[in-house]
Amino acid sequence: MKQLFLLRHAKSSWSDSDIKDFDRPLNKRGKENAPKMAAVLHSTYGAPDTILVSPAKRTLDTAEYHLSEYKNDQITFIRDERIYEAPGSRLAQVISELSEDAERVLLIGHNPGLSHLVLYLSGEALDMPTNGLAILDVHVDSWFALGPGIASLRGYHYPKKDFAT
């Protein structure tokens, strides 16, 4: 069995309308909540061995907080352009190409793709808020075998539930 941690990036800033969506940074609340969610993941489930992330600024910024939390752990870090604005089916394809050595994968991306991926893999309908985290137990030995209904939802965390925002 493998584990998949699906995390939507922390809250991003809309204060400058001239900034492209791809380049939006985290806002104050995002910067406050990202390290808290990293601590929830690490203390409750342990560190991932692989972080797979969209190259958008807000996802990379979110990933930095997780890398800081897991500083003593060996983690493979992969930026993949296909994650940005990806539907759930593309996210599943990206994950299915991971090395078999990857056992516990944290994917940091965007909605609605992440919500669609949770539904596709587990049958659970979740609305992934910013900094929302879904933990899936994936009942496969190989990521290549990823498919519909192959996972079960083990946990679901988001800022308003887990800590004051």
Backbone as a printed PyTorch tensor [residue, N CA C, xyz], in Angstrom:
tensor([[[  0.8370,  -1.1800,   0.0000],
         [  0.0000,   0.0000,   0.0000],
         [  0.8880,   1.2520,   0.0000]],

        [[  0.4350,   2.2400,  -0.7340],
         [  1.1300,   3.5210,  -0.7940],
         [  0.2400,   4.5910,  -0.1730]],

        [[  0.8350,   5.7470,   0.1530],
         [  0.0640,   6.8600,   0.6810],
         [  0.2380,   8.0700,  -0.2240]],

        [[ -0.8690,   8.7750,  -0.4010],
         [ -0.8840,   9.9740,  -1.2210],
         [ -1.4680,  11.1120,  -0.3850]],

        [[ -0.6880,  12.1660,  -0.2300],
         [ -1.1180,  13.3620,   0.4850],
         [ -1.3910,  14.4240,  -0.5710]],

        [[ -2.6250,  14.8540,  -0.6840],
         [ -3.0000,  15.8580,  -1.6780],
         [ -3.2360,  17.1780,  -0.9690]],

        [[ -2.4440,  18.1820,  -1.3190],
         [ -2.4960,  19.4790,  -0.6440],
         [ -2.7290,  20.5870,  -1.6560]],

        [[ -3.7730,  21.3560,  -1.4060],
         [ -3.9720,  22.5610,  -2.2070],
         [ -3.0760,  23.6460,  -1.6150]],

        [[ -2.4690,  24.4380,  -2.4720],
         [ -1.5840,  25.5140,  -2.0220],
         [ -2.2600,  26.3790,  -0.9700]],

        [[ -1.4600,  27.0480,  -0.1570],
         [ -1.9850,  27.9690,   0.8550],
         [ -2.5760,  29.1990,   0.1630]],

        [[ -3.2850,  29.9990,   0.9310],
         [ -4.0060,  31.1740,   0.4100],
         [ -3.0490,  32.1210,  -0.3010]],

        [[ -3.4420,  32.5220,  -1.5100],
         [ -2.5770,  33.3970,  -2.3040],
         [ -3.1180,  34.8190,  -2.3460]],

        [[ -2.2620,  35.7170,  -2.7610],
         [ -2.5760,  37.1350,  -2.7850],
         [ -3.2190,  37.5460,  -4.1080]],

        [[ -4.2330,  38.3790,  -3.9910],
         [ -4.8880,  38.9740,  -5.1580],
         [ -4.7180,  40.4910,  -5.1240]],

        [[ -3.7710,  40.9880,  -4.3300],
         [ -3.6340,  42.4330,  -4.1170],
         [ -3.1120,  43.1820,  -5.3360]],

        [[ -2.4120,  42.5170,  -6.2320],
         [ -1.8650,  43.1660,  -7.4240],
         [ -2.4780,  42.5170,  -8.6610]],

        [[ -3.4010,  43.2160,  -9.2860],
         [ -4.1090,  42.6550, -10.4470],
         [ -3.2170,  42.5320, -11.6820]],

        [[ -2.0340,  43.1120, -11.6420],
         [ -1.1120,  43.0070, -12.7770],
         [ -0.3060,  41.7010, -12.7530]],

        [[ -0.3090,  41.0090, -11.6270],
         [  0.4500,  39.7590, -11.5210],
         [ -0.3400,  38.6450, -12.1870]],

        [[  0.3230,  37.8730, -13.0350],
         [ -0.3120,  36.7180, -13.6710],
         [ -0.6710,  35.6870, -12.6030]],

        [[ -1.7140,  34.9090, -12.8650],
         [ -2.1440,  33.8700, -11.9360],
         [ -0.9800,  32.9630, -11.5400]],

        [[ -0.1700,  32.5760, -12.4950],
         [  0.9580,  31.6680, -12.2660],
         [  1.9520,  32.2420, -11.2510]],

        [[  2.0650,  33.5660, -11.2050],
         [  3.0810,  34.2300, -10.3880],
         [  2.5750,  34.7750,  -9.0550]],

        [[  1.3210,  34.4920,  -8.7110],
         [  0.7760,  35.0200,  -7.4580],
         [  1.4750,  34.4040,  -6.2480]],

        [[  1.9290,  35.2450,  -5.3030],
         [  2.5610,  34.7360,  -4.0730],
         [  1.5050,  34.4240,  -3.0170]],

        [[  1.9350,  33.8850,  -1.8960],
         [  1.0360,  33.6710,  -0.7650],
         [  0.7230,  35.0130,  -0.1030]],

        [[ -0.4750,  35.1190,   0.4490],
         [ -0.8070,  36.3150,   1.2120],
         [ -0.4390,  36.0770,   2.6800]],

        [[ -0.7630,  37.0400,   3.5330],
         [ -0.3890,  36.9380,   4.9470],
         [ -0.9710,  35.6850,   5.5940]],

        [[ -2.2580,  35.4260,   5.3600],
         [ -2.8910,  34.2480,   5.9510],
         [ -2.2620,  32.9650,   5.4210]],

        [[ -1.9420,  32.9400,   4.1430],
         [ -1.2810,  31.7700,   3.5680],
         [  0.0620,  31.5070,   4.2230]],

        [[  0.8170,  32.5730,   4.4500],
         [  2.1290,  32.4370,   5.0960],
         [  2.0080,  31.9890,   6.5480]],

        [[  0.9050,  32.3340,   7.1930],
         [  0.6840,  31.9070,   8.5750],
         [  0.2100,  30.4570,   8.6460]],

        [[ -0.6530,  30.0650,   7.7130],
         [ -1.2540,  28.7330,   7.7770],
         [ -0.4100,  27.6280,   7.1480]],

        [[  0.4130,  27.9490,   6.1640],
         [  1.2110,  26.9120,   5.4820],
         [  2.1130,  26.1410,   6.4480]],

        [[  2.8590,  26.8140,   7.3300],
         [  3.6950,  26.0420,   8.2500],
         [  2.8730,  25.2340,   9.2540]],

        [[  1.6890,  25.7150,   9.5970],
         [  0.8270,  24.9690,  10.5140],
         [  0.3480,  23.6730,   9.8680]],

        [[ -0.0250,  23.7340,   8.5870],
         [ -0.4780,  22.5190,   7.9130],
         [  0.6910,  21.5610,   7.7060]],

        [[  1.8700,  22.0990,   7.4510],
         [  3.0500,  21.2400,   7.3420],
         [  3.2760,  20.4940,   8.6560]],

        [[  3.0860,  21.1720,   9.7790],
         [  3.2540,  20.5400,  11.0890],
         [  2.1780,  19.4810,  11.3280]],

        [[  0.9320,  19.7580,  10.9010],
         [ -0.1460,  18.7660,  11.0410],
         [  0.2140,  17.5040,  10.2680]],

        [[  0.6300,  17.6630,   9.0290],
         [  0.9880,  16.5040,   8.2070],
         [  2.1260,  15.7180,   8.8420]],

        [[  3.1720,  16.4170,   9.2260],
         [  4.3580,  15.7480,   9.7640],
         [  4.0750,  15.0650,  11.0960]],

        [[  3.3800,  15.7610,  12.0040],
         [  3.1510,  15.1770,  13.3310],
         [  2.1080,  14.0650,  13.3150]],

        [[  1.1530,  14.1280,  12.4030],
         [  0.0770,  13.1390,  12.3670],
         [  0.3950,  11.9450,  11.4820]],

        [[  1.0630,  12.1820,  10.3570],
         [  1.2580,  11.1250,   9.3700],
         [  2.7240,  10.8490,   9.0420]],

        [[  3.6220,  11.6940,   9.4960],
         [  5.0330,  11.5370,   9.1490],
         [  5.3540,  12.2450,   7.8480]],

        [[  6.6070,  12.2750,   7.5250],
         [  7.0640,  12.9850,   6.3330],
         [  6.8530,  12.1530,   5.0740]],

        [[  6.5520,  12.8340,   3.9680],
         [  6.5220,  12.1190,   2.6920],
         [  7.9480,  11.8070,   2.2610]],

        [[  8.1040,  10.8600,   1.3530],
         [  9.4380,  10.6330,   0.7880],
         [  9.6040,  11.3610,  -0.5360]],

        [[  8.4690,  11.8030,  -1.1040],
         [  8.4960,  12.5120,  -2.3820],
         [  7.5170,  13.6780,  -2.3160]],

        [[  7.9610,  14.8440,  -2.7850],
         [  7.0700,  15.9920,  -2.9490],
         [  7.0060,  16.2940,  -4.4370]],

        [[  5.7930,  16.2900,  -4.9520],
         [  5.5040,  16.5510,  -6.3610],
         [  4.7210,  17.8530,  -6.3880]],

        [[  5.2230,  18.8740,  -7.1020],
         [  4.6470,  20.2040,  -6.9770],
         [  4.4930,  20.9050,  -8.3210]],

        [[  3.4290,  21.6830,  -8.4200],
         [  3.2190,  22.5730,  -9.5550],
         [  4.2940,  23.6590,  -9.5130]],

        [[  4.7230,  24.1820, -10.6680],
         [  5.7410,  25.2270, -10.6650],
         [  5.2000,  26.6350, -10.3990]],

        [[  3.9020,  26.7860, -10.1330],
         [  3.3510,  28.1050,  -9.8260],
         [  3.9620,  28.6230,  -8.5240]],

        [[  4.1000,  29.9260,  -8.4200],
         [  4.7630,  30.5200,  -7.2460],
         [  4.0840,  30.1230,  -5.9420]],

        [[  2.7610,  30.1540,  -5.8800],
         [  2.0670,  29.8630,  -4.6290],
         [  2.2400,  28.4120,  -4.1900]],

        [[  2.3890,  27.4880,  -5.1440],
         [  2.6130,  26.0900,  -4.7570],
         [  4.0580,  25.8840,  -4.3210]],

        [[  4.9830,  26.5270,  -5.0080],
         [  6.3910,  26.4200,  -4.5970],
         [  6.6070,  27.0530,  -3.2200]],

        [[  5.9380,  28.1960,  -2.9830],
         [  6.0390,  28.8300,  -1.6600],
         [  5.4770,  27.9050,  -0.5750]],

        [[  4.3510,  27.2670,  -0.8570],
         [  3.7580,  26.3230,   0.0910],
         [  4.7130,  25.1490,   0.3330]],

        [[  5.3100,  24.6580,  -0.7260],
         [  6.2490,  23.5360,  -0.6150],
         [  7.4420,  23.8820,   0.2750]],

        [[  7.9030,  25.1090,   0.2190],
         [  9.0440,  25.5210,   1.0480],
         [  8.7490,  25.3470,   2.5360]],

        [[  7.5300,  25.6440,   2.9420],
         [  7.1640,  25.4610,   4.3560],
         [  7.1960,  23.9760,   4.7310]],

        [[  6.8000,  23.1320,   3.8160],
         [  6.8300,  21.6890,   4.0890],
         [  8.2680,  21.1850,   4.1290]],

        [[  9.0840,  21.6340,   3.2190],
         [ 10.4880,  21.2290,   3.2360],
         [ 11.1730,  21.6660,   4.5250]],

        [[ 10.8260,  22.8370,   5.0230],
         [ 11.3950,  23.3130,   6.2950],
         [ 10.9770,  22.4120,   7.4520]],

        [[  9.7210,  21.9730,   7.4340],
         [  9.2100,  21.0900,   8.4940],
         [  9.9080,  19.7400,   8.4740]],

        [[ 10.2440,  19.2640,   7.2910],
         [ 10.8240,  17.9220,   7.1310],
         [ 12.3370,  17.9710,   6.9270]],

        [[ 12.9810,  18.9980,   7.4330],
         [ 14.3930,  19.2470,   7.1300],
         [ 15.3340,  18.0790,   7.4280]],

        [[ 14.9760,  17.2110,   8.3390],
         [ 15.8560,  16.0880,   8.6710],
         [ 15.5060,  14.8070,   7.9150]],

        [[ 14.5180,  14.8920,   7.0400],
         [ 14.0870,  13.7240,   6.2840],
         [ 14.6320,  13.7720,   4.8610]],

        [[ 14.8810,  12.6040,   4.2880],
         [ 15.3220,  12.5060,   2.8940],
         [ 14.0850,  12.5900,   1.9990]],

        [[ 14.0140,  13.6260,   1.1900],
         [ 12.8390,  13.8380,   0.3460],
         [ 13.2700,  14.1160,  -1.0830]],

        [[ 12.6190,  13.4300,  -2.0090],
         [ 12.7920,  13.7150,  -3.4270],
         [ 11.8170,  14.8250,  -3.7830]],

        [[ 12.3080,  15.8760,  -4.4240],
         [ 11.4850,  17.0390,  -4.7700],
         [ 11.3790,  17.1140,  -6.2890]],

        [[ 10.1350,  17.1050,  -6.7920],
         [  9.8950,  17.1050,  -8.2390],
         [  8.9400,  18.2330,  -8.5970]],

        [[  9.3950,  19.1480,  -9.4570],
         [  8.5220,  20.1690, -10.0490],
         [  8.0290,  19.6210, -11.3780]],

        [[  6.7220,  19.6870, -11.5880],
         [  6.1660,  19.1620, -12.8410],
         [  5.1620,  20.1640, -13.3990]],

        [[  5.4690,  20.7040, -14.5750],
         [  4.6440,  21.7160, -15.2190],
         [  3.2250,  21.2220, -15.5040]],

        [[  3.0420,  19.9240, -15.6450],
         [  1.7290,  19.3780, -15.9850],
         [  0.7200,  19.5210, -14.8530]],

        [[  1.1880,  19.8110, -13.6460],
         [  0.2830,  19.9220, -12.4960],
         [ -0.4940,  21.2380, -12.5070]],

        [[  0.1030,  22.2940, -13.0280],
         [ -0.5580,  23.6050, -13.0440],
         [ -1.8210,  23.5320, -13.8980]],

        [[ -2.9550,  23.9120, -13.3000],
         [ -4.2700,  23.9200, -13.9590],
         [ -4.6820,  22.5490, -14.4980]],

        [[ -4.1630,  21.4890, -13.9190],
         [ -4.4380,  20.1340, -14.4050],
         [ -5.7760,  19.6070, -13.9010]],

        [[ -6.4960,  18.9100, -14.7650],
         [ -7.6760,  18.1820, -14.2830],
         [ -7.2210,  16.9450, -13.5080]],

        [[ -8.1360,  16.3390, -12.7850],
         [ -7.8030,  15.1610, -11.9900],
         [ -7.1910,  14.0460, -12.8050]],

        [[ -7.6620,  13.8610, -14.0400],
         [ -7.1270,  12.7860, -14.8850],
         [ -5.6530,  12.9990, -15.2040]],

        [[ -5.2410,  14.2470, -15.4260],
         [ -3.8230,  14.5160, -15.7000],
         [ -2.9950,  14.3150, -14.4370]],

        [[ -3.5390,  14.7190, -13.2940],
         [ -2.8210,  14.4980, -12.0320],
         [ -2.5970,  13.0090, -11.8010]],

        [[ -3.6040,  12.2050, -12.0840],
         [ -3.4700,  10.7460, -11.9350],
         [ -2.3780,  10.2260, -12.8640]],

        [[ -2.3030,  10.7510, -14.0750],
         [ -1.2730,  10.3270, -15.0290],
         [  0.1180,  10.6690, -14.5050]],

        [[  0.2750,  11.8870, -13.9860],
         [  1.5770,  12.3090, -13.4440],
         [  1.9940,  11.3820, -12.2960]],

        [[  1.0720,  11.1030, -11.3980],
         [  1.3780,  10.2240, -10.2560],
         [  1.7200,   8.8200, -10.7310]],

        [[  1.0080,   8.3310, -11.7410],
         [  1.2340,   6.9570, -12.2230],
         [  2.6290,   6.7660, -12.8040]],

        [[  3.3130,   7.8390, -13.1190],
         [  4.6680,   7.7710, -13.6790],
         [  5.7620,   7.8260, -12.6170]],

        [[  5.3780,   7.9320, -11.3500],
         [  6.3740,   8.0140, -10.2780],
         [  7.1360,   6.7010, -10.1260]],

        [[  8.3370,   6.8070,  -9.6080],
         [  9.1670,   5.6470,  -9.3090],
         [  8.4850,   4.7590,  -8.2750]],

        [[  8.6970,   3.4820,  -8.3820],
         [  8.1380,   2.5380,  -7.4050],
         [  8.7390,   2.7430,  -6.0250]],

        [[  9.8920,   3.3980,  -5.9490],
         [ 10.5080,   3.6920,  -4.6590],
         [  9.7090,   4.7230,  -3.8650]],

        [[  8.8990,   5.5120,  -4.5470],
         [  8.0770,   6.5160,  -3.8780],
         [  6.9240,   5.8080,  -3.1770]],

        [[  6.9110,   5.8650,  -1.8720],
         [  5.8760,   5.2030,  -1.0810],
         [  4.8690,   6.1860,  -0.5010]],

        [[  5.3520,   7.3740,  -0.1250],
         [  4.5240,   8.3870,   0.5410],
         [  4.7260,   9.7040,  -0.2010]],

        [[  3.7460,  10.0550,  -1.0260],
         [  3.8860,  11.1830,  -1.9460],
         [  2.9850,  12.3390,  -1.5260]],

        [[  3.5710,  13.5270,  -1.4430],
         [  2.8350,  14.7610,  -1.2180],
         [  2.7490,  15.4910,  -2.5410]],

        [[  1.5380,  15.6540,  -3.0630],
         [  1.3210,  16.4220,  -4.2820],
         [  0.7260,  17.7640,  -3.8790]],

        [[  1.4040,  18.8510,  -4.2400],
         [  0.9200,  20.2040,  -3.9360],
         [  0.4650,  20.8320,  -5.2470]],

        [[ -0.8420,  21.1130,  -5.3150],
         [ -1.3940,  21.6100,  -6.5670],
         [ -2.5550,  22.5490,  -6.3620]],

        [[ -3.5080,  22.4620,  -7.2880],
         [ -4.5810,  23.4380,  -7.4110],
         [ -5.9400,  22.7480,  -7.5190]],

        [[ -6.9690,  23.5290,  -7.2750],
         [ -8.3310,  23.0720,  -7.5040],
         [ -8.8340,  23.6510,  -8.8240]],

        [[ -9.7430,  22.9920,  -9.4980],
         [-10.5630,  21.8750,  -9.0550],
         [ -9.9160,  20.4960,  -9.2480]],

        [[ -8.7250,  20.4540,  -9.8370],
         [ -8.0710,  19.1810, -10.1300],
         [ -7.8970,  18.2810,  -8.9280]],

        [[ -7.4990,  18.8450,  -7.7840],
         [ -7.2870,  18.0190,  -6.5940],
         [ -8.5960,  17.4080,  -6.1010]],

        [[ -9.6690,  18.1980,  -6.0800],
         [-10.9710,  17.6550,  -5.6560],
         [-11.4140,  16.5330,  -6.5890]],

        [[-11.2040,  16.7280,  -7.8840],
         [-11.5770,  15.6950,  -8.8600],
         [-10.7480,  14.4290,  -8.6620]],

        [[ -9.4670,  14.6030,  -8.3360],
         [ -8.5980,  13.4530,  -8.1270],
         [ -9.0320,  12.6510,  -6.8950]],

        [[ -9.3820,  13.3330,  -5.8110],
         [ -9.8670,  12.6310,  -4.6160],
         [-11.1070,  11.8170,  -4.9640]],

        [[-12.0330,  12.4180,  -5.6890],
         [-13.2680,  11.7240,  -6.0820],
         [-12.9570,  10.5240,  -6.9720]],

        [[-12.0800,  10.7000,  -7.9370],
         [-11.7010,   9.6290,  -8.8660],
         [-11.0570,   8.4450,  -8.1330]],

        [[-10.1410,   8.7460,  -7.2290],
         [ -9.3950,   7.6740,  -6.5650],
         [-10.1690,   7.0120,  -5.4270]],

        [[-10.9900,   7.7970,  -4.7030],
         [-11.6110,   7.2600,  -3.4960],
         [-13.1370,   7.2370,  -3.5090]],

        [[-13.7390,   7.9510,  -4.4410],
         [-15.1890,   8.0620,  -4.4470],
         [-15.7160,   9.0800,  -3.4620]],

        [[-14.8190,   9.7650,  -2.7490],
         [-15.2020,  10.7830,  -1.7570],
         [-15.2270,  12.1610,  -2.4150]],

        [[-16.3330,  12.8740,  -2.2460],
         [-16.4560,  14.2290,  -2.7860],
         [-15.9940,  15.2290,  -1.7310]],

        [[-14.8660,  15.8650,  -1.9680],
         [-14.3290,  16.8770,  -1.0580],
         [-14.1470,  18.1760,  -1.8170]],

        [[-14.4670,  19.2670,  -1.1620],
         [-14.1220,  20.5710,  -1.7130],
         [-12.8170,  20.9660,  -1.0310]],

        [[-11.7490,  20.9830,  -1.7880],
         [-10.4350,  21.2620,  -1.2070],
         [-10.2400,  22.7750,  -1.0690]],

        [[-10.3760,  23.3220,   0.1440],
         [-10.1180,  24.7500,   0.3340],
         [ -8.6150,  25.0120,   0.2450]],

        [[ -8.2430,  26.2760,   0.1970],
         [ -6.8120,  26.5640,   0.1910],
         [ -6.1880,  25.9700,   1.4480]],

        [[ -5.0360,  25.3620,   1.2710],
         [ -4.2850,  24.6880,   2.3240],
         [ -5.0160,  23.4580,   2.8530]],

        [[ -5.9920,  22.9530,   2.0840],
         [ -6.6870,  21.7250,   2.4410],
         [ -5.8150,  20.5200,   2.1310]],

        [[ -5.8950,  19.5110,   2.9750],
         [ -5.0480,  18.3290,   2.8610],
         [ -5.8920,  17.0650,   2.9510]],

        [[ -5.8360,  16.2410,   1.9190],
         [ -6.5150,  14.9410,   1.9190],
         [ -5.4550,  13.8500,   1.9750]],

        [[ -5.6400,  12.8840,   2.8550],
         [ -4.7140,  11.7660,   2.9900],
         [ -5.4030,  10.5260,   2.4520]],

        [[ -4.7920,   9.9040,   1.4590],
         [ -5.3620,   8.7180,   0.8370],
         [ -4.4360,   7.5280,   1.0260]],

        [[ -5.0150,   6.4050,   1.4670],
         [ -4.3060,   5.1310,   1.4330],
         [ -4.5980,   4.5430,   0.0560]],

        [[ -3.5530,   4.3140,  -0.7060],
         [ -3.7020,   3.8380,  -2.0830],
         [ -3.3630,   2.3560,  -2.0980]],

        [[ -4.3350,   1.5430,  -2.4370],
         [ -4.2240,   0.0940,  -2.3190],
         [ -3.6210,  -0.5240,  -3.5800]],

        [[ -2.3710,  -0.1370,  -3.8420],
         [ -1.6040,  -0.6640,  -4.9760],
         [ -0.1610,  -0.8570,  -4.5280]],

        [[  0.5520,  -1.6880,  -5.2490],
         [  1.9870,  -1.8310,  -5.0330],
         [  2.7710,  -0.9630,  -6.0020]],

        [[  2.1220,  -0.5680,  -7.1000],
         [  2.7580,   0.2180,  -8.1460],
         [  1.8910,   1.4230,  -8.4760]],

        [[  2.5010,   2.5990,  -8.5800],
         [  1.7530,   3.7950,  -8.9760],
         [  1.1320,   3.6110, -10.3560]],

        [[  1.7480,   2.7900, -11.1690],
         [  1.2370,   2.5290, -12.5160],
         [ -0.1880,   1.9600, -12.4680]],

        [[ -0.5330,   1.2820, -11.3850],
         [ -1.8490,   0.6500, -11.2430],
         [ -2.9200,   1.6130, -10.7210]],

        [[ -2.5870,   2.8890, -10.5980],
         [ -3.5260,   3.8860, -10.1110],
         [ -4.7820,   3.9020, -10.9710]],

        [[ -5.9430,   3.9180, -10.3320],
         [ -7.1890,   3.9350, -11.0810],
         [ -8.3630,   4.3030, -10.2030]],

        [[ -9.5490,   4.3210, -10.7740],
         [-10.7360,   4.7230, -10.0180],
         [-11.0360,   3.7780,  -8.8560]],

        [[-11.3760,   4.3670,  -7.7180],
         [-11.7720,   3.5930,  -6.5500],
         [-10.6690,   2.8020,  -5.8920]],

        [[ -9.4220,   3.0980,  -6.2000],
         [ -8.2960,   2.2990,  -5.7110],
         [ -7.7700,   2.7930,  -4.3520]],

        [[ -8.3630,   3.8810,  -3.8400],
         [ -7.8630,   4.4770,  -2.5980],
         [ -8.9940,   4.6650,  -1.6000]],

        [[ -8.5990,   4.8080,  -0.3360],
         [ -9.5640,   5.1470,   0.6980],
         [ -9.0830,   6.4120,   1.4110]],

        [[-10.0420,   7.2610,   1.7440],
         [ -9.7230,   8.5080,   2.4270],
         [ -9.4140,   8.2060,   3.8860]],

        [[ -8.2000,   8.5210,   4.2890],
         [ -7.7570,   8.2580,   5.6620],
         [ -7.9270,   9.4830,   6.5550]],

        [[ -7.7790,  10.6620,   5.9640],
         [ -7.8920,  11.8890,   6.7420],
         [ -8.1440,  13.0800,   5.8560]],

        [[ -8.6680,  14.1310,   6.4570],
         [ -8.9650,  15.3600,   5.7370],
         [ -8.7730,  16.5160,   6.7010]],

        [[ -7.9080,  17.4310,   6.3540],
         [ -7.5780,  18.5680,   7.2110],
         [ -7.6600,  19.8550,   6.4070]],

        [[ -8.0700,  20.9180,   7.0770],
         [ -8.0730,  22.2450,   6.4580],
         [ -8.0210,  23.2770,   7.5770]],

        [[ -7.5540,  24.4840,   7.2620],
         [ -7.2920,  25.4620,   8.3150],
         [ -8.4570,  25.7380,   9.2600]],

        [[ -9.6640,  25.9440,   8.7540],
         [-10.7810,  26.2880,   9.6460],
         [-11.1270,  25.1370,  10.5850]],

        [[-10.8050,  23.9250,  10.2110],
         [-11.0730,  22.7580,  11.0710],
         [ -9.9350,  22.5130,  12.0680]],

        [[ -8.7100,  22.6930,  11.6190],
         [ -7.5580,  22.2560,  12.4020],
         [ -6.8840,  23.3520,  13.2350]],

        [[ -7.0730,  24.6050,  12.8440],
         [ -6.4790,  25.7030,  13.6250],
         [ -7.1550,  27.0010,  13.2320]],

        [[ -7.0600,  27.9680,  14.1010],
         [ -7.6820,  29.2670,  13.8450],
         [ -6.9660,  29.9550,  12.6870]],

        [[ -7.7370,  30.5730,  11.8380],
         [ -7.1460,  31.2770,  10.6880],
         [ -7.2260,  32.7650,  10.8710]]])
